[in-house]
Amino acid sequence: MGKPITLNVLEDGAMYTSAAKIHPRETSGTLQRLRTAAVFWLLGMFYLFPWISWSGRQVVLFDLPARKFHVFGWTFWPQDFFYLAMLLMIAAFALFFFTALAGRLWCGYACPQTVWTEVFLWMERWTEGPRHRRIALDAAPWSADKLRRKGAKQLLWIGFALWTGFTFVGFFTPIRALGTDALHAEVSGWALFWILFYALATYGNAGYLREQVCKYMCPYARFQGAMFDRDTLIIAYDERRGEARGARRRTVPSVLAPNTPSTSGSIPVVDALLDSHAPPVIDRKPALGDCIDCTICVQVCPTGIDIRDGLQIECIACGACIDACDTVMDKLDYPRGLIRYSTLNSVQGRRGRVLRPRILIYSAILVVLVVGFAWSMGHRVPLIVDVLHDRNALYRLGADGSVENSYTLKVMNKDQRAHRYAVLIESPIPLAIATGQDEFDAGPEQLLERPLSLRAGPGVAPAVTTITVRLRSRTDDQVEYAQEARFLGPSDD
């Protein structure tokens, strides 16, 4: 028998304890400004794109009932799944590349959970005050002031979440029509359901779950270790420089050598990209390192971890601890970089490498995929033709011995303008169009069917002949599409 399972029971008899609420402290600095710019850029695209028109149509619209995706003037049909597959592959390898090179930059700067949580934190700070006031407010009994502040926060959260849900649905149905329906209380049941569903997801994830999503729900933190190595850029605490921790007067010098230049006023040191060693350390260190154990790095962390304990899966590489620690170092007149973007090799005094096999492989695959996608889009023909042979009769024999085959042309004009198409038949035997038009018109983004019958003279048609049916636009010589078909005749047997 195996070992018995032991459950850790708390003193009050509970099998578990709920996670304490994290109140991230506000910080400022270069990385925080980059995160703020990323938030405005990404949310700007999300909230503005549905309202922008391109050639008379919403710039981004995923029209599921019509099975068409409109993106920046391009229209993608179900037959264009190839392009979607290529985009997904590019996104996947881009994630692998940037993770192997620079860690969890996606999580810290571009992940929707991070972006919306940041906005909800702004609203929370605006209504409830800085960190110490929020902690005191949560611990205080209910009062008129607490009700006013909490109520204002909830109104902002709910309003922003509903606007987010409305915008999300606006990517799948024309947002102006959706807005008109909302003003007249005529929103359809399904549209209302998805607005409320996405609003509730935004409200719950960004307002309450926050770091719990990153810690327990997101799988990325679990498999990122497969893409990390000792030369991956991470947020690292320089233990050799920072230990032992402890408070001290400002007059205590840094453990860095006296002639080490200060990086005060510059961006945090990135050892891996500079291909340098960790900052030099003098042989005779004072009793205390540069870390004064102020715990500011912990207070600003959105996931509540202590970066001084080493790399952890909860770290989203947002850089808040770097900005906070650099501010403290500036006040002490110590060089910046006690916490910085670096690599395990660099922090431990080893030489780091930026160009290594996995980086070269990922970058090569990315280049091939991006070039292939760009070439495919540049040579994309806005026309698809299917030639379907009549299933009821393989061929028909005329009284004069001629052979006739019937087909159905399924033509999809994917362009946003009308075209007039000419039907051209390429065959090793002479064929004539017996029924059907040799030219016809197709409207913008129109799917139509046209009958086509081909006739071969007496005695010239073998049992099977491979032919090519080519459609060429009279409007644009660059638009043409060819499809092979079979012309059937009587067997020699």
Backbone hydrogen bonds, N-H to C=O, Kabsch-Sander energy under -0.5 kcal/mol:
donor,donor_aa,acceptor,acceptor_aa,energy
9,V,7,L,-0.7
10,L,14,A,-2.6
13,G,10,L,-2.0
25,R,299,Q,-2.7
33,R,29,G,-2.2
34,L,30,T,-1.9
35,R,31,L,-2.4
36,T,32,Q,-2.5
37,A,33,R,-2.3
38,A,34,L,-2.3
39,V,35,R,-2.4
40,F,36,T,-2.4
41,W,37,A,-2.4
42,L,38,A,-2.8
43,L,39,V,-2.6
44,G,40,F,-1.8
45,M,41,W,-1.9
46,F,42,L,-2.2
47,Y,43,L,-2.8
48,L,44,G,-2.0
49,F,45,M,-1.9
51,W,48,L,-1.6
52,I,48,L,-0.7
52,I,49,F,-1.3
54,W,57,R,-3.8
57,R,54,W,-1.1
59,V,49,F,-0.5
59,V,52,I,-3.0
61,L,70,H,-2.6
62,F,171,F,-3.6
63,D,61,L,-1.1
63,D,68,K,-2.1
64,L,62,F,-1.5
67,R,63,D,-0.6
67,R,64,L,-0.9
68,K,63,D,-2.5
69,F,76,F,-2.7
70,H,61,L,-3.3
70,H,68,K,-0.5
71,V,69,F,-0.6
71,V,74,W,-2.8
72,F,59,V,-2.7
74,W,71,V,-2.2
76,F,69,F,-3.2
80,D,77,W,-2.3
81,F,78,P,-1.1
83,Y,80,D,-1.3
84,L,80,D,-1.1
85,A,81,F,-2.6
86,M,82,F,-2.1
87,L,83,Y,-2.3
88,L,84,L,-2.3
89,M,85,A,-2.1
90,I,86,M,-2.5
91,A,87,L,-2.6
92,A,88,L,-2.4
93,F,89,M,-2.6
94,A,90,I,-2.2
95,L,91,A,-2.0
96,F,92,A,-2.2
97,F,93,F,-2.7
98,F,94,A,-2.7
99,T,95,L,-2.0
100,A,96,F,-2.5
101,L,97,F,-2.0
102,A,98,F,-3.0
103,G,99,T,-1.9
105,L,103,G,-1.3
108,G,104,R,-1.9
109,Y,105,L,-1.8
110,A,105,L,-0.5
110,A,106,W,-1.9
111,C,106,W,-2.1
115,V,111,C,-2.6
116,W,112,P,-2.7
117,T,113,Q,-1.8
118,E,114,T,-2.0
119,V,115,V,-1.6
120,F,116,W,-2.4
121,L,117,T,-2.3
122,W,118,E,-1.9
123,M,119,V,-2.0
124,E,120,F,-2.1
125,R,121,L,-2.7
126,W,122,W,-2.2
127,T,123,M,-1.8
128,E,124,E,-2.7
129,G,125,R,-1.6
134,R,130,P,-2.2
135,I,131,R,-2.4
136,A,132,H,-2.0
137,L,133,R,-2.6
138,D,134,R,-2.4
139,A,135,I,-1.7
140,A,136,A,-1.5
147,L,143,S,-2.7
148,R,144,A,-2.2
149,R,145,D,-2.5
150,K,146,K,-2.9
151,G,147,L,-2.4
152,A,148,R,-2.3
153,K,149,R,-2.2
154,Q,150,K,-2.4
155,L,151,G,-2.4
156,L,152,A,-2.1
157,W,153,K,-2.8
158,I,154,Q,-3.0
159,G,155,L,-2.5
160,F,156,L,-2.6
161,A,157,W,-2.6
162,L,158,I,-2.6
163,W,159,G,-2.2
164,T,160,F,-2.0
165,G,161,A,-2.5
166,F,162,L,-2.6
167,T,163,W,-2.3
168,F,164,T,-2.5
169,V,165,G,-2.1
170,G,166,F,-1.6
171,F,167,T,-0.5
171,F,168,F,-1.4
172,F,169,V,-1.9
173,T,169,V,-1.1
175,I,170,G,-0.5
178,L,174,P,-2.2
179,G,175,I,-2.6
180,T,176,R,-2.2
181,D,177,A,-2.4
182,A,178,L,-2.3
183,L,179,G,-2.2
184,H,180,T,-1.5
185,A,182,A,-1.2
186,E,181,D,-3.5
192,L,188,S,-2.5
193,F,189,G,-2.3
194,W,190,W,-2.3
195,I,191,A,-2.2
196,L,192,L,-2.4
197,F,193,F,-2.5
198,Y,194,W,-2.5
199,A,195,I,-2.1
200,L,196,L,-2.6
201,A,197,F,-2.2
202,T,198,Y,-2.4
203,Y,199,A,-2.8
204,G,200,L,-2.7
205,N,201,A,-2.6
206,A,202,T,-2.2
207,G,202,T,-0.5
207,G,203,Y,-1.2
208,Y,204,G,-1.7
209,L,204,G,-2.9
210,R,205,N,-3.1
212,Q,209,L,-3.2
213,V,210,R,-1.3
214,C,210,R,-0.9
215,K,211,E,-2.4
216,Y,212,Q,-2.8
217,M,212,Q,-0.9
217,M,213,V,-0.9
218,C,213,V,-2.5
222,R,219,P,-1.0
223,F,219,P,-1.5
224,Q,220,Y,-1.3
226,A,223,F,-1.2
227,M,224,Q,-1.9
228,F,224,Q,-0.9
232,T,229,D,-1.6
233,L,101,L,-1.9
234,I,342,S,-3.7
236,A,234,I,-0.7
236,A,340,R,-3.0
238,D,236,A,-0.5
238,D,338,L,-2.9
239,E,237,Y,-1.4
242,G,238,D,-2.5
243,E,239,E,-2.2
246,G,291,C,-1.4
252,V,249,R,-1.6
257,A,280,P,-0.5
260,T,257,A,-2.1
266,S,263,T,-2.3
271,D,269,V,-0.7
271,D,341,Y,-1.0
274,L,270,V,-1.6
275,D,271,D,-1.0
276,S,271,D,-1.6
278,A,346,S,-0.7
282,I,255,V,-1.1
285,K,283,D,-1.1
289,G,244,A,-4.0
290,D,241,R,-2.1
291,C,242,G,-1.1
292,I,290,D,-0.5
299,Q,295,T,-2.1
300,V,296,I,-1.9
301,C,298,V,-0.6
304,G,301,C,-0.8
307,I,305,I,-0.7
309,D,306,D,-2.2
310,G,307,I,-1.7
315,C,312,Q,-1.4
323,D,319,G,-1.9
324,A,320,A,-2.3
325,C,321,C,-2.5
326,D,322,I,-2.6
327,T,323,D,-1.7
328,V,324,A,-1.7
329,M,325,C,-2.7
330,D,326,D,-2.2
331,K,327,T,-1.7
332,L,328,V,-1.7
333,D,329,M,-0.6
333,D,330,D,-0.8
334,Y,329,M,-3.1
340,R,236,A,-2.1
342,S,234,I,-3.0
342,S,340,R,-0.6
345,N,230,R,-2.0
347,V,343,T,-2.6
348,Q,344,L,-1.7
349,G,346,S,-1.6
350,R,345,N,-3.2
356,R,354,V,-0.8
359,I,356,R,-0.6
360,L,356,R,-2.3
361,I,357,P,-2.6
362,Y,358,R,-2.6
363,S,359,I,-2.5
364,A,360,L,-2.1
365,I,361,I,-2.5
366,L,362,Y,-2.5
367,V,363,S,-2.4
368,V,364,A,-2.2
369,L,365,I,-2.5
370,V,366,L,-2.8
371,V,367,V,-2.7
372,G,368,V,-2.5
373,F,369,L,-2.6
374,A,370,V,-2.6
375,W,371,V,-2.7
376,S,372,G,-2.4
377,M,373,F,-2.6
378,G,374,A,-2.2
379,H,375,W,-1.7
380,R,377,M,-0.9
383,L,381,V,-2.0
384,I,412,M,-1.7
386,D,410,K,-2.2
388,L,386,D,-0.7
388,L,408,T,-2.4
389,H,387,V,-0.6
390,D,406,S,-2.6
396,R,404,E,-2.2
398,G,402,S,-3.0
401,G,398,G,-1.8
403,V,456,A,-2.1
404,E,396,R,-2.5
405,N,454,L,-2.5
407,Y,452,L,-3.2
408,T,388,L,-2.3
409,L,450,R,-3.5
410,K,386,D,-2.7
410,K,408,T,-0.6
411,V,409,L,-0.7
411,V,448,L,-2.8
412,M,384,I,-2.7
413,N,411,V,-0.6
413,N,446,Q,-2.7
414,K,382,P,-1.4
414,K,412,M,-1.0
415,D,382,P,-0.9
419,H,442,A,-2.5
421,Y,419,H,-0.5
421,Y,440,F,-2.7
422,A,472,R,-2.8
423,V,438,D,-3.3
424,L,422,A,-0.6
424,L,470,R,-3.2
426,E,424,L,-0.5
426,E,468,T,-2.8
427,S,425,I,-0.6
432,A,455,R,-2.1
434,A,432,A,-0.7
434,A,453,S,-2.7
435,T,453,S,-0.9
440,F,421,Y,-1.9
442,A,419,H,-2.8
445,E,415,D,-2.1
446,Q,443,G,-1.5
448,L,411,V,-2.6
448,L,446,Q,-0.5
450,R,409,L,-2.4
452,L,407,Y,-2.3
453,S,435,T,-2.5
454,L,405,N,-2.6
455,R,432,A,-2.8
456,A,403,V,-3.1
457,G,430,P,-0.5
459,G,401,G,-0.7
460,V,457,G,-1.5
465,T,487,F,-1.9
467,I,465,T,-0.6
467,I,485,A,-2.3
468,T,426,E,-2.5
469,V,483,Q,-2.9
470,R,424,L,-3.1
470,R,468,T,-0.6
471,L,481,Y,-2.8
472,R,422,A,-2.0
473,S,479,V,-2.8
474,R,420,R,-3.8
475,T,420,R,-0.5
479,V,476,D,-1.9
480,E,478,Q,-0.8
481,Y,471,L,-2.4
483,Q,469,V,-2.2
485,A,467,I,-2.3
487,F,465,T,-3.1
488,L,486,R,-0.6
489,G,463,A,-1.9
